[in-house]
Amino acid sequence: MEKNKALKIFKLELDPNRIFGLDILRAFAILVVVLGHSSIYLPKTLRSYNAYLEFPGVAIFFVLSGYLISKNFN
């Protein structure tokens, strides 16, 4: 009962075909990409580690976006 009440308060419409876990993974990939692009604000000692995160974040984002978009066409 509480779940329905919260949905009415925030006016959320949940699509039963969405995979919530993949949306969370895509949000994490976006966060990694944003952190990768903000490397100029990191100390010089941490900038080299940041390069390891940027490319996988972009790859995960594009793969998941392609999958989720193509899933909607079926």
C-alpha positions as CSV (number, residue, x, y, z in Angstrom):
1,M,0.0,0.0,0.0
2,E,2.8,2.4,0.9
3,K,4.4,1.9,-2.5
4,N,1.3,3.0,-4.4
5,K,1.0,6.0,-2.2
6,A,4.5,7.1,-2.9
7,L,4.0,6.7,-6.6
8,K,0.9,8.9,-6.5
9,I,2.7,11.6,-4.5
10,F,5.7,11.8,-6.9
11,K,3.6,11.0,-10.0
12,L,5.9,8.2,-11.1
13,E,4.9,6.0,-13.9
14,L,6.9,2.8,-13.9
15,D,7.2,0.9,-17.2
16,P,7.0,-2.8,-16.5
17,N,9.3,-3.5,-19.4
18,R,12.2,-1.5,-18.0
19,I,15.1,-3.2,-16.4
20,F,15.9,-1.1,-13.4
21,G,19.4,-2.7,-12.9
22,L,20.5,-1.7,-16.3
23,D,19.3,1.9,-15.7
24,I,21.4,2.0,-12.6
25,L,24.4,0.6,-14.4
26,R,23.9,3.3,-17.2
27,A,23.7,6.0,-14.5
28,F,27.0,4.7,-13.0
29,A,28.6,4.8,-16.5
30,I,27.5,8.4,-16.9
31,L,29.0,9.3,-13.5
32,V,32.3,7.7,-14.5
33,V,32.4,9.6,-17.8
34,V,31.7,12.9,-16.0
35,L,34.5,12.2,-13.5
36,G,36.8,11.3,-16.4
37,H,36.1,14.7,-18.0
38,S,36.7,16.6,-14.8
39,S,40.2,15.2,-14.4
40,I,41.7,18.7,-14.6
41,Y,40.3,19.3,-11.1
42,L,42.1,16.2,-9.6
43,P,45.6,16.3,-8.1
44,K,48.3,15.3,-10.6
45,T,48.9,12.1,-8.7
46,L,45.4,10.9,-9.4
47,R,45.1,12.0,-13.0
48,S,46.8,8.8,-14.3
49,Y,44.3,6.6,-12.5
50,N,41.4,8.5,-14.0
51,A,42.3,7.4,-17.6
52,Y,41.5,3.8,-16.6
53,L,37.9,4.8,-15.9
54,E,37.0,7.0,-18.7
55,F,37.0,4.6,-21.7
56,P,35.1,1.8,-19.9
57,G,32.5,4.3,-18.8
58,V,31.9,5.4,-22.4
59,A,31.9,1.8,-23.6
60,I,29.4,0.7,-21.0
61,F,27.2,3.7,-21.6
62,F,27.0,3.1,-25.4
63,V,26.5,-0.6,-25.2
64,L,23.7,-0.3,-22.6
65,S,22.1,2.6,-24.5
66,G,22.1,0.6,-27.7
67,Y,20.6,-2.4,-26.0
68,L,17.9,-0.5,-24.2
69,I,17.0,1.5,-27.3
70,S,16.9,-1.5,-29.6
71,K,14.8,-3.4,-27.0
72,N,12.1,-0.8,-27.3
73,F,11.7,-1.5,-31.0
74,N,10.8,-5.1,-30.5
